Amino acid sequence: MLVTLHVRLLAWIALFLTALPVSALASGEVVTAAVAANFTKTIEEIGARFTEETGHTIRFSSGPSGKLYAQIRNGAPFDLFFSADTEKPELLAAEGRADTPFVYARGRLALYSPDLPVREGWQQVLEEAGFRHLAIANPRTAPYGAAALEVLTSLGALERVEPKFVQGESIAHAFQFVATGNAALGFVALSQLVDPAGPVFGKGEFWLVPEDLHSPIDQAAVVLERGRASPAALAFMDYMRSPRAREIIERYGYSIP
């Protein structure tokens, strides 16, 4: 009788364990990643899917690429770095602080306004400059801000509109200026406009800036020194190259070179 009860108990325990998700059976690793502000929503969705499939947790810290780069050089405990440019990851690799970078996405710049007719009338809007504020990201630390300056220079409009600049620390901050009505228009990332859960989705107008008006906004990622010893960090970097991740990246308005 005791033997029968013991066998039944073991059978119930085995059944219970097989019903548990992977994350309940093993806590998994925790990976820390520094992420350019424009890519936050995209990588959070990718990270959530990765966690579901592997049980590993990815913790993201977002901000302007220049600021994240400075934090990494000052010893911030990140395993991975997803920049909004290629320059900073390449510098980290050259300094021996990271492995070889790879381009995970190419961003698109857009001129967005809740009220002004920028889709077809962007040229007139910039020429007349009748607006009070134009938002851009800080061009010294944010690649999208640097691209916006290149566009305005290419169009011969920089001198006319520069006095009306309101600068955000990152592209996320610049977007907030426009989304909240504190700027009449602004240069933002296309990904911020096509997000169905975003605050301006389906509202206002945007002009998708031709890519020949600025340098490509190629965005590169690297495994940092600390991440080299983390199987989960290496697995997530591989996952970023997978068809599942690529589908999410492209859905948010990026291309993959």
VOTIMI-458832 format. One record per residue (C-alpha): x, y, z; residue in one letter. Coordinates in steps of 0.25 Angstrom, whole numbers, plus 5000, padded with zeros to 4 digits. Each point is the difference from the previous one (the first is absolute). Layout:
XYZA ...
! end
This chain:
500050005000M 501150105004L 500849964987V 498750034992T 499850145006L 501550034998H 499949974986V 498750084998R 500750125007L 501250004991L 499149994988A 499250135005W 501350075002I 500549974986A 498750044994L 500150135007F 501450034996L 499849974986T 498850105000A 500950125005L 500550104990P 501550004998V 500250135008S 499449935012A 500949884999L 501250094999A 500150145004S 500950034988G 501150114998E 499750155001V 500750084989V 500250155000T 499950084987A 500250144997A 499150054989V 499950124991A 498750075004A 499449994986N 500149855001F 499449985013T 498649954997K 500549914989T 501049935008I 499149995012E 499049924991E 501249914995I 500549985015G 498649965004A 499949894990R 501549965003F 499649985014T 498849924997E 500849904992E 501349995009T 499650045014G 501150115000H 499750145004T 500550124992I 500150135008R 500050134991F 500650135003S 499750114989S 500550134997G 500850084990P 501149924994S 501150105004G 499650005014K 499949845000L 501450004994Y 500650095011A 499349915011Q 500649884994I 501450064999R 499950045015N 499749865004G 498449994999A 499749855002P 499449974986F 500149874993D 499550054986L 499950134993F 499050044989F 500450134995S 499350094990A 501350014992D 501249924996T 501150105005E 499949975015K 499949854999P 501250004991E 500850095010L 499749905011L 500549894992A 501250074996A 500350035015E 499849855003G 498850035008R 499149924990A 499949894989D 499850034986T 498850094997P 498949964991F 498950084994V 498649965005Y 499250114994A 499950124991R 499250115005G 499150104992R 499950155004L 498650074999A 499550145001L 498749995008Y 499050105004S 498649995007P 499450124992D 500950054989L 499949944986P 501449944999V 499749884992R 499950084987E 500350145005G 501349975008W 500850104991Q 499150115001Q 499849985015V 501650005002L 500150124991E 499050095007E 500449955014A 498750065005G 500049905012F 500550035014R 500949875003H 500649894992L 500549885008A 501349924997I 500849915008A 501350055005N 501049984988P 501249985009R 499549885007T 498849954991A 500249954986P 498650044996Y 500350145004G 501350004992A 499249954988A 499050115002A 501150104999L 500549944987E 498650004994V 499850155004L 501450034994T 499749934987S 498750084999L 500650135003G 499050025011A 501049995012L 500350155002E 498550034999R 499449905010V 501249985010E 499550115009P 498749935002K 500749875004F 499649935013V 500949895003Q 499749875007G 501149925007E 499649884991S 499149974989I 499049955010A 500050145007H 499950074986A 498849924997F 499450035013Q 500150154997F 499149984987V 499149905006A 499650095012T 499850124991G 501350085006N 500550004985A 499250024988A 500949904992L 501249925002G 501049904994F 499749865006V 500249864997A 499049934991L 499949895010S 499450095010Q 498950044990L 499649864995V 499949945014D 498549965001P 500150025015A 500750134999G 499350145004P 500050064986V 499749874991F 499050044989G 500150155004K 500650124993G 500949994988E 501449964997F 501050014989W 500949884999L 501450074997V 500749944988P 501249925004E 500950084990D 499950135009L 500849945011H 501049895004S 499449865002P 499549985014I 500649875001D 499849945015Q 501149915005A 500049915012A 501249935008V 500249905011V 500850085011L 501149945008E 499049965011R 499149934990G 501149914995R 499849905011A 498550005000S 499449894991P 498650075001A 500650134995A 500749934988L 498749934998A 499250134999F 501050064990M 499849874991D 498550025002Y 500050144995M 500549944987R 498849904999S 498850014991P 499150035012R 500850125004A 500150054986R 498550004998E 499850085013I 501250104996I 499450024986E 498550025006R 500650125008Y 500450074987G 501549964999Y 500749934989S 501149905001I 501250034991P 
! end
